[in-house]
Amino acid sequence: MKHTFLLLLITVIAINSFSQKPEVSYPIVSYHTTDRVFKNLLLSNEAIENNDTLNEEILDLVSPMVLDSVLGRKKEHHQLFLVGWLIHAFGDYNWRAVSMTKQKFVGTVRRDARSGEEEYTEYDINFDLNFHLKPYLDHVFQSYDVQRSYHRQDFRPSHKTNYNTTPFVRDTNDIDIQKYRLHCEMTPPRNFRVQLHYLFFPTQPGLSLREHPNFGTDHPSMGFYGASCLDCNHNCHPEIHPYEWTWWLNLHGTDPQAKTWILGMFCEGSNRFKHWSHEPKVGQISIPFAFVMKDNASPSVNIEHLVFNKFINHELKKLNIADSTFDSKQENLPVILTGKDGVKFGININFKTILLTDDLKYWMSDVNWDSKNHILSGYFHFATSVKELYTTRITFKN
């Protein structure tokens, strides 16, 4: 009888311990009127899609980083046996850094392309951006100025460059942003290209961005983070190559108000950038959110893991992340935001699937309560360390 009672007691304690969900709390740190760009997160998805500048302003609130953010050398070159070294050493065919630290760019896609088949180790997923925001346009001006100083010509006669016209000669009072494109290029890791095609972005021929469920338009606004360089294998045109973070809003979901973010971190999958893109890939990203908190609002953050590979133990210790974090080891988690005068709000964190890893962490910061407009805003962060890639879909729903 005594043993039976002890067994029942242990069972009850175990059931209670599993049924009680841990609670994570973050402070409300400010109480000012909500910033205009954060307010734009409350607009309909249609209104955001119809205004490229507004869309780019929202995407510009995102802050990505990787641990290896400083480039290991000024130039990289092809690694095709001795040929790559020879054309680099004697022909100066290479990629040349514009900045020795990786850079963020936010623009709107005017053209996208992808390789139809692998060429040696290259299978590039490309996006060409134009910019409505001045900081990024200014940076591209600088890149074109450096390109003009090299005055290099593509070896193909049909691609001859005229350095005496736009974008190399410009009237800053009359800028046609279509003339100032930035080429964003990356080879995803070979073993994951098929999964990425269906779950993240198109990697196979025959599927347009408009047809892909994560886009719904051929001209999305997108953010990229990676090495800002000139491709001097051709005419030294400006690139982000490789990009290691990319993010955008999917504005074509079933809920016209919910904000669905698609985000991915990659290590370059070819062997061309051994000093610019390292394994493992360790990084973090900050995503803005805004909720209207009235009429018994019950906001949620819904997280879906898409394509990823092996998590690398203990690498997150190298990042300076918050002490109070949570992980994806359970499907549901309440997060409490507390402030002065008894102000308290709850947000439900929902994971579509759980991941039993300590190398994927989430937290919130910079929380603001605008009592006049009933708007709660701030940043949602996650950090991870993986061998080659991690991609996710995160939806903020009021």
Secondary structure, DSSP 8 states (H G I E B T S, - for coil): -HHHHHHHHHHHHHHHHHHS---EEEEEEE-S---HHHHHTTS-HHHHHT-HHHHHHHHTT-EEEETT-B-S-SEE---SHHHHHHHHHHH--SEEESSSB-EEEEEEEEEEEE-SS-BTTB--EEEEEE--SHHHHHHHHHHHHHHHHHT---SSGGG---TTSTTTS--TTS--GGG--EEEEE---GGGHHHHHHHTS--STT--TTTSTTT-SSS-EEEEEEEEEEETTTT-EEEEEEEEEEEEEE--SSSSS-EEEEEEEE---SSS-TTTS-SSEEEEEEEEEEEE--SS---EEEEEEEEE--B-TTGGGGS---SS-B-SSSSEEEEEEE-GGG-EEEEEEEESS----SSEEEEEEEEEEETTTTEEEEEEEEEEEESSEEEEEEEEE-
